[in-house]
Amino acid sequence: MNTTLITQLILGVLLLFQVYNYGRDIFKNRKCLNDGNRNPAVTGLIGFTTNFFDTLGIGSYAPTTMLLKLTKSLKNDRLLPGTLNVGCAIPVMTEAFMYIKTVKVDGMTLLSMVFAAMLGSFIGAKVVARFDEKKVQVVMGSALAITAILMILSATGVTTRLGAHNVATGFYGWKLYVACGVNFALGALMTAGIGLYAPCLALVYLLGLNPVVAFPIMMSSSASVMPIAAREFIKKGDYARVPAISITICGCMGVFVAITFVKRLNLTLLMWLVIGVMIYTSILMLVEGIRKFKTVC
């Protein structure tokens, strides 16, 4: 069977899984949705903007975290990982459905890495969901710093040069084990706010995969991780419902607009701006989190 079709079937099942869990929780808590978080218009604009640019290659996890923090959209930073995973899941999966095309990629490589990322997210979400606010601030501050470094490598062309002469369409033997192991870790880290795109891209380049083949692996891994992680946060109620809803709805709109109307856009200046603000937000969150740790001690 065509690996693209298999991937789409998996994503389809996961999308239904996400819609069911998400919708059921919203319906169950429909009378107490007003949880004191910021106006949904603000978070909706954030969702539209970050998912619009995610479709164009910048990524949505770190920018969404950054903007939610800077606009003080959540009453407690502890809700950041859950809001991020729950709110962005459907837009990212929509993006995956609209972008994944038939590319000559080894089926075992694609499916193995997708399942590894899913397993990682399942375990990672259980850990992150137990974090208090100060731990979330330190972890997500670190995540933003790591993402900023990876974006700098991408913006300066370092990541692209890694895959310049690669021709492989799949991994075999020890390379497949390494790829799955790292993707497992990336799936777990994604639940804490470290986007999977950039590190996954660097991974497959380093192991010798063709840059064209890297795209469906990167996209499918990211899209498959989020519903698994979101389930844990939904189950525990560890996310801001109204902001998540507005991010989901407006995020899907952003994806649609980007794919339908934008053919080419110079993102270099914007990427450097995002990197700069991301570093600032990272420092802000780390300082706040470390200060709270010291206060407790």
DAURCOR-V935752 format. One line per field, one symbol per residue. ss: DSSP state (~ for helix, > for strand, _ for the rest). A space follows every 50 residues. Layout:
ss=???
//
This chain:
ss=__~~~~~~~~~~~~~~~~~~~~~~~~~~_~~~_______~~~~~~~~~~~ ~~~~~_____~~~~~~~~~~______~~~~~~~~~~~~~~~~~~~~~~~_ ______~~~~~~~~~~~~~~~~~~~~~~____~~~~~~~~~~~~~~~~~~ ~~~~~__~~~~~_____>_____~~~~~~~~~~~~~~~~~_____~~~~~ ~~~~~~__>_~~~~~~~~~~~~~~~~~~~~~~~~~~____~~~~~~~~~~ ~~~~~~~~~~~______~~~~~~~~~~~~~~~~~~~~~~~~~~~~~_
//
